[in-house]
Each structure stands twice: as C-alpha cells, then as structure tokens.
Amino acid sequence: MRFTSLVVELIRARPRLVVVIVVLCQAMMWLGTAVLFYRSPPGQLATAIAFGREYQVGTDLGPPLSFWLADIAYRVAGNHLFGVYVLAVLCSALSLWVIYLLARTIVGGQQAVLAVLLTMTITAFGAPTLEFGPEVLARPLWALLLLHSWRVLGQGRRNAWFAWSIEAGLLLLTTPAAAGLLLLLAGFVVSTAQGRRVLRSFDPLFAVLVVLALALPYLIFVLRSDSVGLPALPMLAELSTRGWHWLALAGGILLALSAVVLLVLLDASWINRSETDAPIIYRRAVPPLARDFVYCFAIAPALAGSLISGLFGLPTVFGGTAVTLSMVGLALVVASGDLIYLRRQRLLRMVWAAAVAAPAVLVAGSAVVLPLVGDREVATAMPARDISRFFVESFERRTNQRLQAVAGDPQLASLVALGRRRAHLFLDATPQRTPWITAATFAENGGIVVWRASDTAGTPPPELVQRFPGLVPEVPRSFDWLINGRQPVLRIGWAIVRPKGT
C-alpha cells in the first residue's frame, strides 16, 4: 500500500504554510540559542554596533547600512543585544521567503518548498546567523534583487524596475561585493535576447539614476578614501600560495553544500531500486530562459567570489558563502526534472532536520563542553553586560561625569562601549579606523582604558603605557564566564584617564 506522510501532503496542499513553519522554527531555534548561551555578542558584532553608533558614511569595515541598522535595533531593544539577534533572524527568514517566491514563479509552489528546504541546509553551514553584518543583510537584498530581475526579464513586469533600483542601491550600501553581483546581473541580461530587448526601454536608465542617488554618498567616500578597495595583485611568487588558498575556499563551499549532496544521494533511485511507490512532487516545464537564469546565479557568484578571494588573499568568499550559494537549492530542484520522487521519507526528514539544527547544537555544545574539557576561551561566554556596567559606573563614580570613550584591548573595549551610556570606541592602536575620536580628544574628555591583566597587580602592556603616558592601573576586576570549567577567571586590567579640569 502506498504511504504518503503528512509532510508531503502539506507540501502538496499548503506549500506556503510549510515554508512559514520551517522558517519560524529555525528562527526560534536560533533566538533560543542566543538567549541561553550567548552572554556576549559573537564575532565582531560588538565592534559593528560601536561603529554603527557613529553613523559614518563609510568605514574600513565597508558600506554603512548594516552597521546603522544594527545600532538602531540595539537602541529599539533598550540597549539589548536581543534586538540585533531578532534583526539577524528576520533577515534570514526574509531571504528564505523571497527565494520561495522566486522559485514559485519558476517551478511552482510545491517544488519551491523543496528549494527552500535545500537552501536552509546550505545557509545553516555557510552563513553567520546571529552575527548581524553585511553578509547577513545582503542575503535578503540579493534574493529580492534576483526576484525582481526575473520579474522584469522573464515576466515582462515593468513595475518591478522601481523595486529593483531600490534594492540595488541598498545592496551597494551593504556589501563591497554588490558591484560584482550587479555586474553578473548585467552580464546575464546582455547575453540573452530577452534581456537586450528589455534594455531598449527607458526603465533601466531611470533605475540606474535611482541606484546612483542612493549610493552616491558612499561612492564619494570610496573615491576620497585610501582605505577602501581590494588589496594589490599578488606577485608571481605568491600565485602558488593563492592557488592553494582558493582550493581551501572551494573546499569550504563544498562543505556548505555537503548536506544538500547527502540529501540528493539519499533520494537517488539507484541506491534503492525496490522503492517504486514514492510520492511525487510535480511541476510544469521550466522555460529555457528560466533554467539559464537559475543555473547562472547558482554557479557564477560562488565561482567569481572564490576566485576573487583566492587571487587577493581574502579570508572568506567575496560576498559571503550564503549570498553566493543562495540559488543552489533552486538549481538542484530545476535539474531534478518535472517529477521529483521523495524516496526514504523518514530518513530524508531526519537528515534534513539534523543539518538545519547542527550549527545551533554545535554552538550550544561548545559553550557547555569546551570550558569543561579544556582552557580554550569561548568568546560568547564573556559577561558583556556585567563588564560594561562595572566600568561605566566606576568611571561615573570616580569623575562624576559621563563616560565618553573607551580604549585599549579592542574586544574588551567594544563590550564596554555597549553599556547604557554608549561610549565611543577608540581603537588607539589603529586610530585611523575610528576617525570620530582622536588621541587628543580622548585625553581631553577622559575615558577608560582596558586590557587583559596578566598578573594580580594589573600591569598594563608596554604598548598601552607608550600610547597613554602616566597611565595609573586600578586593581584588576575579575569576571566569571558562562561556565568557568577549567578556564582561568577573566581578569581585566583597567585605568581611568580623567577629563581635563577634574
């Protein structure tokens, strides 16, 4: 007797409901992980919020939009990181929903669900989920740009040009890879007969004007700044090393695709030919232009991004793995044919759920297990709120003035800058990165200098003493980790630079 699971019936009857359920479950899983296991922000999120607080048109971190939004979300949540985490998962959810809308126009609603499910396994391994920044914000913007590009190119909807221009301008304000992504779009349009017909109207000209108007402030900053741009081309002697680096990046892309490859192999008919009554997900035939569109943007961004990163020695894929692989799930669905058989349903569900949940489980496991088995630090286990509260209140009690700036160890200083007074972050070792404050301003208005204390006396590092003459260290302050385990207590040395006239 043929057995069809409730999940398959839901995909057939209510595809949008399935997408909403799985996306919300993933969002709640990551928010729960943040609440339970994150006492401080992951990665460079604290620095991003500190940079966003200044509302600069551009910095060495790249275009400003994601940093501005991070600061706004932080303020709206009452100076709590939960607001930034919500913004990050909303971006992930929106990108998946837009991919569903795009896939529905190409392969129909039922197979569009499969495209979203496959994409979720890719982004789970290949993208930062809670570390809001350019890569996270670029995901929904790139998905929206592809959606409206297809509506213009494949469906002939001229009213999509306005949305396309807004999204392209915002993407330029989000990631340095935006120009490359737009060039890929332009190249595909020019290479097709339908695209060349679309370009004969005035709509593209008006769209370009809107894009330039949105991105003009940042473009002016780029032209006037010496710190923005790709590194220099490698010397001939470095090409071999860069080639190996590209292979490493390609390996990272394959790792992000590993769950998808496993799901495709498990569903293959040649593994178990005895299962002949598998349920079928049907679609109408995909037009050649749509097939080319999907394949192009499933392959070209990842290939171009990895080659650029390999050539210039960038640490990650240019544009972000999640952005460059956002169309791979849909491409696999398109390549699977008009009829997709769902064999070994229970096994497929188990593998898919494990792939989506694995990153969150690894985060939780590392937060609990690593402190118990070794002395390796877990950055998200730092008590960020306790750290910022202590130093902000200490400065105010000692000087009877509001804390204006914090310097010293960049990681610790960025955590103090998250305090309720939102002090300016001053990167004293690289002051050109924080042009909103100078060493003279810091000395004039005063502030806190923090560092990792290596002894009970809190002796500051020699480079800090050189940059801040007359620095008088206070008694170091110790803080507990989320789980202390075998790690030494977090000991922070600190000193107050008193404002002039006090």
Secondary structure as GFF3:
##gff-version 3
##sequence-region A 1 502
A	DSSP	alpha_helix	6	13	.	.	.	ID=ss1
A	DSSP	alpha_helix	15	37	.	.	.	ID=ss2
A	DSSP	alpha_helix	45	52	.	.	.	ID=ss3
A	DSSP	alpha_helix	65	76	.	.	.	ID=ss4
A	DSSP	alpha_helix	82	107	.	.	.	ID=ss5
A	DSSP	alpha_helix	109	126	.	.	.	ID=ss6
A	DSSP	alpha_helix	134	153	.	.	.	ID=ss7
A	DSSP	alpha_helix	160	172	.	.	.	ID=ss8
A	DSSP	alpha_helix	178	191	.	.	.	ID=ss9
A	DSSP	alpha_helix	193	198	.	.	.	ID=ss10
A	DSSP	alpha_helix	203	224	.	.	.	ID=ss11
A	DSSP	three_ten_helix	236	238	.	.	.	ID=ss12
A	DSSP	alpha_helix	239	256	.	.	.	ID=ss13
A	DSSP	alpha_helix	258	266	.	.	.	ID=ss14
A	DSSP	beta_strand	280	282	.	.	.	ID=ss15
A	DSSP	alpha_helix	288	312	.	.	.	ID=ss16
A	DSSP	alpha_helix	321	324	.	.	.	ID=ss17
A	DSSP	alpha_helix	328	335	.	.	.	ID=ss18
A	DSSP	beta_strand	339	341	.	.	.	ID=ss19
A	DSSP	alpha_helix	345	373	.	.	.	ID=ss20
A	DSSP	three_ten_helix	379	381	.	.	.	ID=ss21
A	DSSP	alpha_helix	384	399	.	.	.	ID=ss22
A	DSSP	beta_strand	405	408	.	.	.	ID=ss23
A	DSSP	alpha_helix	410	416	.	.	.	ID=ss24
A	DSSP	beta_strand	424	425	.	.	.	ID=ss25
A	DSSP	three_ten_helix	431	433	.	.	.	ID=ss26
A	DSSP	alpha_helix	439	445	.	.	.	ID=ss27
A	DSSP	beta_strand	447	452	.	.	.	ID=ss28
A	DSSP	alpha_helix	462	467	.	.	.	ID=ss29
A	DSSP	beta_strand	477	479	.	.	.	ID=ss30
A	DSSP	beta_strand	490	497	.	.	.	ID=ss31
###
